[in-house]
């Protein structure tokens, strides 16, 4: 919610907090990657996407652009993995 409302730093903090308490939370890594990428922190975004894919290989399509150093895939406003993958393919 913070990221959608423009508080990207707050969103990164909250995703980091979630990861601290659940280091296997692929969704938190994925959304933190999107937030970091929106701020131009591509190295951090790629790192988080790699971890998200390790935890949930279905995120590979959505994370591919970030891991390849390309422009970030915008947040789709959904946690539906197929919608995220489609958004990533549309960006490619």
PLY file of the C-alpha trace (Angstrom):
ply
format ascii 1.0
element vertex 92
property float x
property float y
property float z
element edge 91
property int vertex1
property int vertex2
end_header
0.00 0.00 0.00
2.82 2.43 0.89
4.45 1.93 -2.49
1.21 2.56 -4.38
0.72 5.76 -2.39
4.22 7.02 -3.21
5.98 6.19 0.05
8.57 3.94 -1.54
11.05 4.26 1.33
8.30 3.24 3.74
7.42 0.29 1.53
11.06 -0.85 1.38
11.22 -0.62 5.18
8.04 -2.66 5.62
9.15 -5.33 3.13
12.52 -5.51 4.89
10.72 -5.89 8.21
8.61 -8.73 6.79
11.75 -10.44 5.46
13.44 -10.12 8.85
10.63 -12.12 10.44
10.07 -14.49 7.50
13.28 -14.87 5.46
11.51 -17.29 3.10
8.83 -14.78 2.05
9.20 -14.66 -1.74
6.44 -12.08 -2.09
8.20 -9.63 0.25
11.46 -10.01 -1.69
9.63 -9.50 -4.99
7.81 -6.35 -3.93
10.90 -4.93 -2.25
12.70 -5.50 -5.56
10.04 -3.50 -7.38
10.29 -0.70 -4.83
14.09 -0.61 -5.03
14.01 -0.63 -8.83
11.57 2.28 -8.87
14.24 4.27 -7.02
16.99 3.26 -9.46
18.58 0.78 -7.05
18.90 -1.86 -9.73
21.60 -3.93 -8.01
19.46 -4.30 -4.88
16.40 -5.01 -7.00
18.18 -7.75 -8.95
19.46 -9.30 -5.74
15.98 -9.38 -4.22
14.51 -10.81 -7.41
17.10 -13.57 -7.47
16.13 -14.48 -3.89
12.42 -14.33 -4.73
12.99 -16.75 -7.62
15.04 -19.08 -5.41
12.11 -19.22 -3.01
9.38 -19.29 -5.66
10.54 -20.24 -9.19
7.18 -19.08 -10.60
8.44 -15.51 -10.13
11.16 -16.01 -12.75
9.11 -14.43 -15.54
8.26 -11.34 -13.54
11.83 -10.97 -12.27
13.63 -11.62 -15.55
13.91 -7.95 -16.59
15.29 -6.88 -13.20
17.77 -9.74 -13.03
18.95 -8.88 -16.55
19.51 -5.26 -15.57
16.62 -3.98 -17.64
13.91 -1.51 -16.70
11.80 -2.60 -13.77
8.45 -4.19 -14.30
5.86 -1.87 -12.75
3.84 -3.18 -9.83
0.59 -4.53 -11.15
-1.35 -4.01 -7.96
-2.01 -7.72 -7.70
-0.36 -10.66 -6.04
-1.60 -12.92 -8.85
1.56 -14.50 -10.21
0.21 -15.05 -13.72
-0.71 -11.35 -13.98
2.78 -10.37 -12.84
4.38 -12.72 -15.36
2.20 -11.31 -18.13
3.21 -7.76 -17.15
6.86 -8.79 -17.34
6.39 -10.33 -20.78
4.57 -7.22 -21.98
7.54 -5.10 -20.87
10.09 -7.29 -22.72
0 1
1 2
2 3
3 4
4 5
5 6
6 7
7 8
8 9
9 10
10 11
11 12
12 13
13 14
14 15
15 16
16 17
17 18
18 19
19 20
20 21
21 22
22 23
23 24
24 25
25 26
26 27
27 28
28 29
29 30
30 31
31 32
32 33
33 34
34 35
35 36
36 37
37 38
38 39
39 40
40 41
41 42
42 43
43 44
44 45
45 46
46 47
47 48
48 49
49 50
50 51
51 52
52 53
53 54
54 55
55 56
56 57
57 58
58 59
59 60
60 61
61 62
62 63
63 64
64 65
65 66
66 67
67 68
68 69
69 70
70 71
71 72
72 73
73 74
74 75
75 76
76 77
77 78
78 79
79 80
80 81
81 82
82 83
83 84
84 85
85 86
86 87
87 88
88 89
89 90
90 91
